[in-house]
Amino acid sequence: MTLRNALFAVSFLTAFYGVFCQTAKHTTSPKFQSYKGLVMAGYQGWFRAPGDGSERGWGHYGRADKFDTENNTIDFWPDVSQYKKTYETPFLNSNGKPARVFSSVDKSTTDLHFSWMEQYGVDGVFMQRFFNVARRFDDPEKTEDKILANAVSAAENSGRAIAVMYDLSGMSPNGEDCSAVIEDWKRLVDNLKVTQSQNYLHHNKKPLVAIWGLGFPDRPYDIREIGINRLIDFLKNDPVYGGCAVMLGVPTYFRELDKDCLPDPYLHEVIESADIVLPWMVQRFTPLLHQDEIRYRDHVMADIQWCQERGVDYVPLVYPGFSWHNLSKSNPGLARHTAYGAIPRVGGKFYWDLMYNSILAGAEMIYVAMFDEIDEGTAIIPVRDTPPNGDKAHFVSNDGVAPDHYLKLTGWGAKMLRKEVPLSPVMPEN
């Protein structure tokens, strides 16, 4: 055998081995081969309660594991009438009985959330996985792994799509890089076998992995120094764990590299190496400004054109409103929007305006922020119109609409995106 033929044989076997491994690691028969045509939501899954087994106290309900009038961090109160398992709080309903909340740790909670997605026509969710979770190599029993495993099972049972979104928030500027994400992805593929699920979301027929947090000025890390290019190359080209499509979460004004975005052109290079770009638009648009939905539409149209010129797909973000008054009390850095209902929901009209105008602008897929984030007032899960307000406690109402109003609107938006119902600026009635 000549040297040339020998090298060809080695190259062929290496390529064959890579294809074989990727086939073995990822399902070859995904139910969702593209994000296009789908309305997906972000899913935090970060709410904890004493007694749920997580030993996290009142995680994301309050400060320092406490949940009372002095330490409350949620602005909306969840409607828990359909949950199998709930937890008593110090807050009192109008009838004098303790108000109750859910925990994301309980499998019954995850099952209920995915059953709602199926019932109302929400196509699926991106499970948020924060950097501090990825770096915890020495914790084989991570609560977040259990929640993710529950979600994969629930997605399969409900016929919903599911994908992983890594949030780089929490990365240290002191030499830390994306290596922890690479190692965590290996464990998710090997141990949780997330991409073996037929319900794992694909794009361009490849498992889709999202990376959020590039180009934001309030992040302490430098995107030129964290090995983001190596992470993207690993996800796309690694012969064992790669073969994936990559979606990047970036600031709203990523095109101009100004306002909420760092003025570093390297961000554009990184975006052009990915498959989809997702701009974070929460707090950037509001119904309090006249015809701000038109500004949103024009912005999305310009984004789409920019991405088309570079061969990158684009997904716009929609959200029902924003409120984090209680969360911001102890953090001066959150003072930009501190009023209750700072970006009001106006009974769903704002949400519908964004949904309608994103499709009108040419969107082929939509990202909803968020499915369950009651602490920042972006949740579409059912919330109470009569929360346990008191002399020292205040929560935002649901504007008199039904608890499931935003789930219904999301399902209608998905139908409108797929042209199953006519495109209409008029919000559907319940």
N, C-alpha and C positions, 0 to 999 in steps of 0.2 A: 504494500500500500504506500502510495506517495505521501509526502508530508502534507501536501495540499488536501488530499483526500482524507487524511487522518484528522486534520483540523476541521474539515467540513463535517466529518462524522461526530466529532466532539461537540461542535456547534449545534448540530441537529439534535443530539441526545440532550444537551443542555436545554434547548428550546422545548423539546418534547417533555422533559422532566418538569419544566416550569408550567407548561400547559396542563400536565397531568395533576400537579400539586394544586394549581388554582381550581381545577375542576373538582378535586377532592375536597378542598376547603370551602368552596362556595357552591350553592345550589346551581344546577344547570337548567332548572325549569322554574324560574321566578314567575310569580303571578303578576308582578308589576315591573315591566321591562323599561319603563320610562316614567320620569316625574311629570312629563307633559300630560295635561288633561286632569291633573289632580290638585286638590286643595289639601295641603298638609299643615298641621299645626305644631308648634313647639310644645314640648311636654317637660316640665321641670321635675315633677315627682319628688319634691324636696320637703314636703310637710311632714313633721314628726309630732308625736304626742307621748306623754308619759304612759308607759304600759304597752307600747306597741312593739317592744323588743329591740328597738334601735339604740336605747340609752342615750338619746339626744335631747331629752326634755321636750320643750315646745319649739322644735326647730322650724324656723320661718314663720311661726305664729307670733313669736315674741323675742325679746332680747335676753341674752344670758340664760337661756333655757326657762325663762319665766313668761307667763302670758296673763297679764292683768292690765288694769287701766294705766299703769305707769310704764309697762313694757310691751304693750301691743304694737305689732308691726304690720297688720293687715288692714286694708281699707274696705274690702268687701267681705261679707260673711257668707260662707257657702251654704246652700240649701242642702241639708243632709237627710232629707226625708226618704230618699231611696237607698241610702247606704246601709249595709248589713251591720257594720261595726262603726261606732262613733265614740267620742271621748268628751267627758264632761269638762266644762270650763268654768272659771269664776264669774263669767258674764251671765246676766239674767235676762230671760225673755220677759215680755210684757205680762205674762201670767205668773211670774215669779219663779219659774223653773229654770234650772241651769241650761244655757245654750250649749250646743254640742258641735264638734267639728270632726273631720276625718283625718286619717293618717295615710300618707302615700305608701307606707310600708306594707299595709294589709293587702293581700292578694285580692280580697273582695272589692277593695277600692279600685284597683287597676281593672278588674273584670267589669265593674260597673261603668267606668270611663270608656272602655272600648265598646261595651254594648251600646252606650250612647252614640258613639261614632257610627256604629252600624245602623242604629235606629234613625239617626238624623242625616246620614249621608256625608259625614266627614271622612275623607279618604284615608287618613292615618296621621301618624305623628313622627317627629324627630325627637328621640330621647336625648335630653341634654346630659352630657357627661363632662364634668368640670375637671380642670387640670389637677386640682388637689386630690381628686379621686384616682386619676391615672397614675399619679406619683406614689400612691400608697401600695407599693409592691408587697409589703410584709403583712397585708391584711387579706387573707384568702376568703374571709367571710364578710366582705363588704356589703353593707345594706344596699348600696346602689346596684350591686350585681344582682341581688335578689329581686329588686324592683325591675331591672331590665329583663331578667329571665321571666318574671311574671308578665311583663308587657309583650314579650315575644309570643308567649303562650296565648295571651289574650288576643293578640293580633291574628294569630292563626285561627282561633275559635270564632272570631268575628269577621274574618275576611278583610281585615284592614292592612294597610301598608305600614311598615316600621323601618326606621333607619337611625343610625347613631350620629349625634352632633357633638363634637368636642368643642368645649368652650375654654379658651386659653386663659380666661380670667384666673388670677391667682398665681400665674407664673412669676417667679422671682427674676429681677433684673440682674442678679448676681451670678451670671454664668449659666443659668438654667436654660435648657433648650427643649426641643420637641421630642427628645429621645423617649421620655416617659409615655408619650402618646403612642409611639411606635410599639413599645413593649406592651402597652395596655391593649392595643388593637390585636396583637398576636394572641393575648389571653382570651379576648372576646371571641376570636375566631376558633381557637383551639378548645377552650373550656366551656364557654357558653354556646358556642357554635351558632352565633347569631346569623351568619351568612349562609348557613345550611337551611335556614327557614325559607320556604317558598314565598313567604310574605315579606321578606326583607326587600326594601325598595331598591330597584335598579334604575340606572339612567344610561341610555345608549347600551342597554343589555349588560351593564356592569354594576356590581354592588356600589351604592352611593354612600360616601362618607363625607360629613360636613365638618369644617373647621371654622370656628367663629372667633373673631377678636383681632382682626388684622387692620392696622391703620388708624386705630382710635387713639387720640392724644392722652386719654386718661389711663392708658395701660402703661406700666412701668418698663416693659421690655421693648427692645429695638428689633423690628422684624427682620433686619439685615443680619442679626446675630443669633437668632433662635433656631436656625436650621429648618425654616419652613420649606425651603426648596427641597431639602433632603426628605422631609416628611411627605411632601406631595409626590416626589419620585418613588418613595417606598410604596405608597398606597397605589400608585398607578402601575409600577413596573416590577415590584418584588416578585421573584418567581414562585414564591410560596404563598405569601399573604396579600399580594397585590392584585392587579387586574381590576382595580376599582375606579369608579368615577369620583371626582372631588368637587364639592361645593364650598365656596368661601364666603364667610360672613364679614362684611366690610361696612364702613360708614356710608351714610346716605349720599354724601357728596364726594364719593370716591372718584368720579370722573374728573372733577375740577381740582381735587387734592386740596381742598380748603374747607372752611367752616368747621364741620365736625370731623374732619379728616386731616391726618398729618400730611404735610407737603412733600412727601417722599415718592418720587416716580418709580421707585423699586416696587411699590404696591401694584402698579400696572403690570410690571413684568410677572409678578406672582399670579395675578388674576389671569393673565393670558396663558398661564401653564395649567389652569384648572378647567373644569367642564361647565360649572355654573357659578354665577355670582349672585349673592343675596345681600342687598343693602339693608342695614338696620334703620328703620324709619320711625320707630316709636319716639314720640315727643317732637317729631319734626313737622307734623301737620296737625291742624286743629280746626274744629268747626267754629271756633270763636273768631276766626278771620274770614272775611267775606270771600266766598268762592275759593277757599283754599283747596277744595277737592279738584279744581281745575288746574291749580299749580301742581298738585300731585300728579294728575294725568299727564301734563306736559313733561314733568320730570321723568316719569316712567317711560314715556315715548323716547325721550332723549337717551335714557339709559339703554333701552332696547337697541336703538340704532348704534350706539357706541359698542355694545357687545357683539352685535351682528358683524360689524366691521372687523372684529377681532376673532370671530369664530367661537365665541363663548356664549352659552345659554344664560338666560336671565330670569330670575324669579322675583317679582315685587312682593313687598310685605304689606299686609293690612292688619289693623288692630282696632278693637272696639272703643278704646278710650284709654285714659291713663290717670292714675291716682296713687300717690304714695306718701300722703301726709303723715300717717302714723309711723311709717318706716323712716321718714326723714327727720323726725324730731331730735334724734341723738346724733345726727350726722350732718354737720354744716355743709359738707360737700355735695349733699343732695338737695340743696336749697333752690334749684332752678324752678321746679314745679312742686310747691309744698301745699297748695290749697287742696281741700277735698274736691275730687272730680276736676282736677286742673285741666284735663282735656276731656270734656263731658261726653258721655255716650249718646245723649239726646235720644234715648229710646231706641237706639240701633241705627239711626239715620246716618251718623258719621261712619259707622262700620260699613253700611251698605253703599254709601257714596264712594268709599275707597275700593270696595269690591267691584262695583260697577265700572268705575273709571280705570281701574287696572286692566280689566278685560277690554274696555273700549280702547285703551292705549296699545293693545296688542299682546297682553300677557298670555302665555301658553300654560302657565302653572302659577300657583299662588302659595305663599307662606303666611300662616296666621300666627300672630304673636298675641297671646299664647293660649294654650288649652286650659291651664290650671293656675295661672299666676295671679292669685287674689291679693297678694301683697303689693303688687304694682298696678293693680286695677286693669289688667289686660285680659283677664280670664274670660273664656266663653262657656265654662261650665256653669250650671245653674247656681245663682246667688239669690239671697233673700232680699225682697223688697222692704221687709220690716225687720231689719237686723236688731240685735240687742243693744240699742242705744241707751245711754244713761247720762247722769250728770257729768261724769268724768270719762265717758267713752262715746266715740262717734264712729259710725261706719256709713258708707255711701249706699243709698238705696238703689233699686233697679229701675228707676223712672216709671214705676207702675206697670212694667211689662212682665210677662210670664217668666218664671225662672229659667226656662229652656229656650228663651227667645233667641239667644245668640247661636245656639246649636242649630236651630232651625234656619237662621239666616246663612250660616256657613254651608249647610246642605243645599240651600237654594243657590248660593253662589257657585258651588261646584257644578250644579246642573247648568247654570248659565255659562260657566266657563266651557263646558263640553257641548254647548248649543243644544242641550236637551230641552231648555225653555228659552224663550226670547230674551235677548239682552234688554234690560229695562232699568231706568234710573229710579223707578218707584219701588220702595221697599215693600216686600210681600207682607200681607197681613197674616196674623196667626189664625 
